């Protein structure tokens, strides 16, 4: 529901020409989460052991090792709830009369195209809206790949080098995610709007998919590196992968909003988030099974060890790429057949 509400809200409070920036800023929350989340978990867990001068072993923080990070997360959630009271309501309609008004609410425009009209069938019309359903399908495929990557990345990084991993600690993984999250935040604010305004949305998705294939293929070769070279390569790869994922998700959010009228925008986002959640539920289980299988194939002649894992991630990438072409994919305003 949080994702659904934020996507619909972001599309409601902006003009059409600012939709890319609005949704990219919303996606930047992921970058912030990648900075704050690993820091909270990695540096505040077991505080009595890490900071004995501040936290006593006999205190509540010593007896409950993960109470401090959970407390911090709860306080952040409370702050977010309080901030919601200052958000303006967006349940309004745009008419010619109100468009002449100079108030903030009046100059807003629906972010959907003028030809994205409601068919009269209500929410059921979403399932016959092929531009919407084809976008949601591709969105789900890329979401599955992204979630599977997130599951595999940590497992691969902390696994022993003899099994093709990096032998990282949990704090090492958190540091990589924090650095890539900071870079991602900068990318979303400064670079993405320029890219989105100069490249057609679906062309941007296809370009990212093509770039993702060699990027994922490079991961199994990183255990051969060490020291600062490994850190540089891994941080660059992590940043690129996360920026590719966030860009793709932002583009699909825009395409989904363009495919329906304002009245159905919240329902369309609800449908997309529901289906995406199903794929994201399947992804960790599938990724875990493939990763376990790959650990037993270290000497296989074809795709040994973690080569198999990242190959399977690329399979999902290729499937998603293929589904962005006709006859499967339909842009808004094109025929459903």
C-alpha positions in Angstrom: 0.0 0.0 0.0 2.9 2.4 0.7 4.3 1.9 -2.8 0.9 2.1 -4.4 0.0 5.4 -2.6 3.3 7.1 -3.2 3.3 6.3 -6.9 -0.3 7.5 -7.4 0.4 10.6 -5.3 3.6 11.5 -7.1 1.7 11.4 -10.4 -1.1 13.6 -9.0 0.8 16.5 -7.6 2.9 17.3 -10.7 2.5 18.6 -14.2 3.0 16.1 -17.1 6.4 17.6 -18.0 7.6 17.1 -14.4 6.4 13.5 -14.0 9.8 12.0 -14.7 11.4 14.2 -12.0 8.6 13.5 -9.5 8.7 9.7 -9.8 12.5 9.7 -9.9 12.6 11.7 -6.6 10.2 9.1 -5.2 12.5 6.4 -6.3 15.3 8.3 -4.6 13.9 7.1 -1.3 15.4 3.8 -2.2 18.8 5.4 -2.4 18.3 7.0 1.0 17.2 3.6 2.3 20.3 2.0 1.0 22.4 4.6 2.8 20.5 4.7 6.1 19.4 1.0 6.3 22.7 -0.8 6.2 24.2 1.8 8.5 21.5 1.3 11.1 21.7 -2.5 10.9 25.5 -2.8 10.6 26.6 -0.2 13.1 23.8 -0.3 15.8 23.3 -4.0 16.1 24.9 -5.5 19.3 25.8 -2.1 20.7 27.1 -3.4 24.0 29.8 -5.3 22.2 30.7 -2.6 19.8 30.4 0.4 22.1 31.0 -0.9 25.7 31.8 2.6 26.9 28.3 3.8 26.0 26.1 0.7 26.4 26.3 -1.6 29.4 26.1 -5.4 29.0 23.4 -5.5 31.7 21.3 -2.8 30.1 18.4 -3.5 27.8 20.7 -2.9 24.8 23.0 -5.6 26.1 20.3 -8.1 26.8 18.5 -7.5 23.5 21.2 -7.3 20.8 19.0 -5.8 18.1 16.8 -3.6 20.1 18.7 -0.4 19.2 18.4 -0.6 15.4 14.8 -1.7 15.7 14.1 1.3 18.0 15.7 3.7 15.5 13.6 2.2 12.6 10.5 2.6 14.7 11.3 6.3 15.4 11.8 6.9 11.7 8.4 5.3 10.9 6.7 7.5 13.5 8.4 10.6 12.0 7.1 9.5 8.6 3.5 9.1 9.9 3.7 12.6 11.5 5.0 14.1 8.2 2.0 12.7 6.3 -0.3 15.2 8.1 1.3 18.0 6.1 0.7 16.4 2.7 -2.1 18.1 0.7 -5.0 16.1 -0.6 -5.0 15.2 -4.4 -8.5 13.8 -4.9 -9.6 16.6 -7.2 -10.6 16.9 -10.9 -9.1 19.2 -13.5 -11.5 21.3 -15.5 -11.1 24.2 -17.9 -12.4 26.6 -15.2 -9.9 25.5 -12.6 -7.1 25.5 -15.1 -7.5 29.3 -15.5 -7.0 29.7 -11.7 -3.5 30.6 -10.6 -3.5 28.5 -7.4 -1.2 25.6 -7.0 -4.0 23.1 -7.2 -5.4 24.6 -10.4 -2.3 24.5 -12.5 -1.8 20.8 -11.9 -2.4 18.6 -14.9 -3.1 14.9 -15.0 0.1 13.1 -16.0 -1.7 10.7 -18.3 -2.0 11.3 -22.1 -5.1 12.9 -23.4 -6.0 9.8 -25.3 -5.9 7.6 -22.1 -9.6 7.9 -21.5 -11.7 5.8 -19.1 -13.6 3.2 -21.1 -16.6 3.2 -18.7 -16.1 -0.3 -17.3 -14.3 0.9 -14.2 -11.6 -1.2 -12.7 -12.4 -4.1 -14.9 -11.3 -2.1 -17.9 -7.8 -2.4 -16.6 -7.6 -6.0 -17.7 -8.6 -5.2 -21.2 -6.2 -2.2 -21.4 -3.3 -4.0 -23.3 -0.8 -1.0 -23.1 -1.3 -1.2 -19.3 -1.2 -5.0 -18.9 1.8 -5.4 -21.2 3.7 -2.7 -19.2 2.8 -4.4 -15.9 4.0 -7.8 -17.2 7.4 -6.4 -18.2 7.5 -4.5 -15.0 7.0 -7.7 -13.0 9.7 -9.6 -14.9 12.3 -6.9 -14.2 11.1 -6.7 -10.6 11.7 -10.4 -10.2 15.2 -10.0 -11.6 15.9 -7.1 -9.3 14.7 -8.9 -6.2 16.6 -12.1 -7.2 19.8 -10.0 -7.6 19.3 -8.4 -4.2 19.0 -11.9 -2.7 22.0 -13.3 -4.5 24.3 -10.3 -4.0 24.6 -10.6 -0.3 24.8 -14.4 -0.4 27.5 -14.2 -3.0 29.5 -11.5 -1.3 29.7 -13.3 2.1 30.4 -16.7 0.7 33.9 -18.1 0.8 36.2 -17.4 -2.1 36.7 -21.1 -2.7 33.0 -21.2 -3.6 33.3 -18.2 -5.9 32.4 -15.5 -3.3 34.2 -12.5 -1.8 34.5 -13.6 1.8 33.0 -10.3 2.9 31.6 -9.6 6.4 28.1 -8.3 6.8 29.6 -4.8 7.5 31.5 -5.0 4.3 28.3 -5.7 2.4 26.6 -2.8 4.2 29.4 -0.5 3.3 29.1 -1.4 -0.4 25.3 -0.8 -0.3 25.7 2.5 1.5 28.2 3.8 -1.0 26.1 2.7 -4.0 23.0 4.2 -2.3 24.7 7.6 -1.9 25.7 7.6 -5.5 22.3 6.4 -6.5 20.7 9.4 -4.7 23.0 11.8 -6.6 22.2 10.0 -9.9 18.4 10.2 -9.3 18.4 13.9 -8.6 21.0 15.2 -11.0 21.4 12.8 -13.9 18.2 10.8 -14.4 15.9 13.7 -15.3 18.3 14.7 -18.1 18.5 11.2 -19.4 14.7 10.6 -19.2 13.9 13.8 -21.0 16.3 13.0 -23.9 15.5 9.3 -24.5 12.2 7.7 -25.3 11.1 5.7 -22.2 10.9 2.2 -23.7 14.1 2.8 -25.6 15.7 3.7 -22.3 14.5 0.4 -20.8 15.9 -1.6 -23.7 19.3 0.2 -23.5 19.5 -0.6 -19.8 18.6 -4.2 -20.4 21.4 -4.5 -22.9 23.9 -2.9 -20.6 22.8 -5.1 -17.7 23.8 -8.3 -19.5 27.5 -7.7 -19.5 27.4 -6.0 -16.1 25.9 -9.2 -14.5 28.3 -11.4 -16.4 31.2 -9.6 -14.8 30.3 -10.5 -11.2 31.7 -14.1 -11.3 35.1 -12.8 -12.3 35.4 -10.3 -9.4 36.8 -12.9 -6.8 40.0 -12.8 -8.9 40.5 -9.2 -7.8 41.6 -8.0 -4.4 42.2 -4.8 -2.3 41.2 -1.4 -3.6 40.7 -2.7 -7.2 38.0 -5.1 -5.9 36.4 -2.4 -3.9 36.3 0.0 -6.8 35.0 -2.6 -9.2 32.3 -3.9 -6.8 31.1 -0.4 -5.8 30.9 0.7 -9.5 29.0 -2.5 -10.4 26.6 -2.2 -7.5 25.9 1.4 -8.2 25.3 0.7 -11.9 23.0 -2.2 -11.2 21.0 -0.3 -8.7 20.7 2.8 -10.9 19.6 0.6 -13.8 16.9 -1.0 -11.6 15.6 2.3 -10.2 15.5 3.9 -13.7 13.6 0.9 -15.1 11.1 1.0 -12.3 10.6 4.7 -12.6 10.0 4.5 -16.4 7.4 1.7 -15.9 5.6 3.7 -13.3 5.3 6.6 -15.8 4.2 4.3 -18.6 1.5 2.8 -16.4 0.2 6.2 -15.4 0.2 7.3 -19.0 -1.9 4.2 -20.0 -4.9 5.1 -17.8 -7.1 8.1 -17.0 -6.7 9.9 -13.7 -9.8 8.2 -12.2 -8.1 4.7 -12.7 -4.6 5.7 -11.8 -4.7 4.5 -8.2 -6.4 1.2 -9.3 -3.8 0.6 -12.0 -1.0 1.2 -9.5 -2.7 -1.2 -7.0 -2.9 -3.9 -9.7 0.7 -3.5 -10.7 1.9 -3.5 -7.1 -0.1 -6.7 -6.3 1.2 -8.6 -9.3 4.8 -7.3 -8.7 4.6 -8.4 -5.1 3.8 -11.9 -6.2 6.8 -12.0 -8.4 9.0 -10.5 -5.7 7.7 -13.2 -3.3 8.8 -15.9 -5.7 12.2 -14.3 -6.5 14.1 -14.9 -3.2 13.0 -18.6 -3.2 14.1 -19.1 -6.8 17.3 -17.2 -6.3 18.2 -19.2 -3.1 17.6 -22.6 -4.8 19.7 -21.6 -7.8 22.5 -20.3 -5.6 22.5 -23.5 -3.5 22.6 -25.6 -6.7 25.5 -23.4 -8.1 27.6 -24.0 -4.9 27.6 -27.7 -5.8 28.7 -27.1 -9.4 32.1 -25.5 -8.8 33.9 -27.8 -11.2 31.1 -28.1 -13.8 32.4 -27.8 -17.4 29.5 -25.4 -18.3 28.6 -22.4 -16.2 30.5 -23.5 -13.1 29.6 -22.1 -9.6 28.3 -18.6 -9.5 28.5 -18.2 -13.3 25.2 -20.2 -13.3 23.6 -17.7 -10.8 24.3 -14.6 -12.8 23.6 -16.4 -16.1 20.0 -17.1 -14.8 19.7 -13.4 -13.8 20.6 -12.5 -17.3 17.9 -15.0 -18.6 15.3 -12.9 -16.8 16.8 -9.8 -18.3 16.6 -11.1 -21.8 13.0 -12.2 -21.3 12.1 -8.8 -20.1 13.9 -7.2 -23.0 12.1 -9.4 -25.6 8.7 -8.5 -24.0 9.4 -4.8 -24.7 8.9 -5.4 -28.5 5.8 -6.0 -30.6 3.6 -7.9 -30.8 3.6 -8.3 -27.1 4.3 -4.8 -25.9 1.9 -2.0 -26.9 2.4 1.7 -26.3 -0.5 3.8 -25.2 -2.7 4.8 -28.1 -1.8 1.8 -30.2 -4.1 -1.1 -31.1 -4.6 -3.8 -28.5 -4.3 -6.4 -31.2 
